[in-house]
Amino acid sequence: MNKARLCALACALMMALPLGAANAQDGGVTVKELGIQLAASYKKEGENNPLYTQRFGADPGVMEYEGRLYVFMTDDLIQRDANGNVKENTYGQIRAINLISSEDLVNWTDHGRIPVAGAGGAAPWAQNSWAPCAAHKEIDGKEKFFLYFCNGGNGIGVLTSDSPTGPWRDEVGGLLISRRTPNCANVTWLFDPAVMVDEDGTGYLAFGGGVPEGKQAAPGTGRIVRLGDDMISLDGEPTTLDVPWLFEDSGINKIGGKYVYSYCSNWQTRGNALGLTDGAIQYMTADSPFGPYTWQGELFPNEGRFFGLYGNNHHSIACLNGQYYLFYHARPVEKAMGITGNYRSPQIDVIPVRDGSLGQVRGTMKGVKQLKPLDPFRPVLASTQANQAGIAVKVKGQGPFVEGSAGSWFKVSQADFGTGARELSIIAASEKGASLYVIPDSPEGQIAAQADIPAGTETELTVPVSLSGVRDVYFVFGGDAAFRSWQALP
């Protein structure tokens, strides 16, 4: 490239013009031409699984609210030995719950970590926060939200909030389910809650797991209990469920007028008469939440069948706009990082429903189709992303923001700019000053807009742009910055 060409590029960038249009005649400007090397994603282009890659997230518990799915997850943290080598995940360091949400099931908003256990957590008495699930219910004319979690393998706690994203508080001050709860002292693993609110407003909590010696075919460790009207107390004693080959991972739903109990089978199922396999999601149906339940089939084989890495299988069944989905975890991010240790990431695939029965789910990396375009003319949190590389999401002040450095980027899938956007409003901060580049269709394509963030506190910038129609949009960092939100302006 000659000196005149370099000068033209530099001048255009300094003026913060919509560079794709400004340089249409000579091919436009790319971040590569600016010397910026793009970070590599752990997620392949064209694949919607896993749902996100900036952190791990296991045991997805899903709640629908006002046309949006909220996914609460165990915050898997990489553990290392004294030499810095990755160790097997023991789950002992997990004290937070991850939360993402989406209304289109491809662009996921990362709401950050929910501090739960230990100092600084909503429940400082707790040691851990595993396998969450959530529900909402109107109480005294006001919608209220409930987040259940395991305190390791020895009890279940619950937090409450006035919003699906928190802040969360502990109104109980201790365990909701403990070894002192009737019919729970002999449950091997007192964990893995699943919650359902029936049409009449009654809440039910299923939980339990583990395989007592010699009881592989009928462990007897599954339980279900009616919740009090306040959803944070029990109405009666937990009932034992007859669950064949139970291991862990209770699920409770109501589908087609039937109660559906789902679970993960144990690893000693060889030769069973039902034909179920090890570490797979099974489902049963009943006319009452308390059973008796009849086994109906295997909903989802172990994820290792599809992705090559076996591990515990944990799921949720969720419905949005009449379609049922299976949320589960797998290990693609761990694999892409070149590590191993059972560190898990959330995924989604469609559940085929035929004649009222649930068909078997096939795990895919493609995932599900985007339900609708994203509206860029309303404020969009920068943590709303379909793919990402080199970024971190943190929460401070007004909510989540995205941290990145030169070459970090994230993608927003199928944003509908209609007849055209002329400007973008961007809220961001940078300690030393940095640039953000807006690029349609490909991170290696022509830059459509540039926002130069001044050094100092968070500020709102308005930059010119020319975007129309339904487009994928990439935001690329040109330096260290914290990116809060963006919005297209007509």
PyMOL commands that set and color helices and strands:
alter all, ss='L'
color gray80, all
select helices_A, chain A and resi 3-14+19-22+24-26+304-307+332-337
alter helices_A, ss='H'
color red, helices_A
select strands_A, chain A and resi 58-65+68-74+96-102+108-115+130-139+142-150+156-161+194-197+203-208+222-226+239-241+246-255+258-265+281-286+294-300+315-320+323-330+345-350+353-354+357-358+380-381+384-385+387-389+392-396+399-404+409-416+421-430+434-440+449-453+456-467+470-477+481-489
alter strands_A, ss='S'
color yellow, strands_A
deselect
rebuild
show_as cartoon
